[in-house]
Amino acid sequence: MKTRLTCPCGHRITAVDEDDLVSQTQQHLAEEHPGHEYDREQILFIAS
């Protein structure tokens, strides 16, 4: 299970599970990088 992701901007996201990771990542993108949207598969691909 992947629960960590570091955005290219340097923001680190740590989650309890993959659903939480996807949710937190999509929220970060909406707030900090408007117009950059990734689906679940794309987010999990770059996560660790």
C-alpha positions as CSV (number, residue, x, y, z in Angstrom):
1,M,0.0,0.0,0.0
2,K,1.3,3.5,-0.9
3,T,0.9,6.1,1.7
4,R,3.4,8.8,0.9
5,L,3.9,11.3,-1.9
6,T,6.1,14.4,-2.3
7,C,4.8,17.0,-4.7
8,P,7.3,18.6,-7.1
9,C,6.7,21.8,-5.1
10,G,8.2,20.1,-2.1
11,H,5.0,19.5,-0.1
12,R,5.0,16.1,1.6
13,I,1.8,14.1,2.0
14,T,1.6,11.2,4.4
15,A,-1.7,9.3,4.7
16,V,-3.2,6.3,6.5
17,D,-4.1,4.5,3.4
18,E,-4.3,4.9,-0.4
19,D,-7.8,6.4,-0.3
20,D,-6.6,9.1,2.1
21,L,-3.5,9.7,0.0
22,V,-5.6,10.3,-3.1
23,S,-7.9,12.6,-1.2
24,Q,-5.2,14.6,0.4
25,T,-3.2,14.9,-2.9
26,Q,-6.3,16.0,-4.8
27,Q,-7.0,18.6,-2.1
28,H,-3.4,19.9,-2.2
29,L,-3.6,20.2,-6.0
30,A,-6.9,22.1,-5.9
31,E,-5.6,24.5,-3.3
32,E,-2.0,25.0,-4.5
33,H,-1.9,24.1,-8.1
34,P,-5.3,25.0,-9.8
35,G,-5.7,23.4,-13.2
36,H,-3.5,20.4,-12.3
37,E,-5.7,17.4,-11.8
38,Y,-4.7,13.8,-11.5
39,D,-6.8,10.7,-11.1
40,R,-6.3,7.9,-8.5
41,E,-4.1,5.8,-10.8
42,Q,-1.8,8.8,-11.7
43,I,-1.4,9.7,-8.0
44,L,-0.6,6.1,-6.9
45,F,1.9,5.8,-9.8
46,I,4.0,8.6,-8.4
47,A,3.5,7.7,-4.7
48,S,5.6,5.5,-2.5
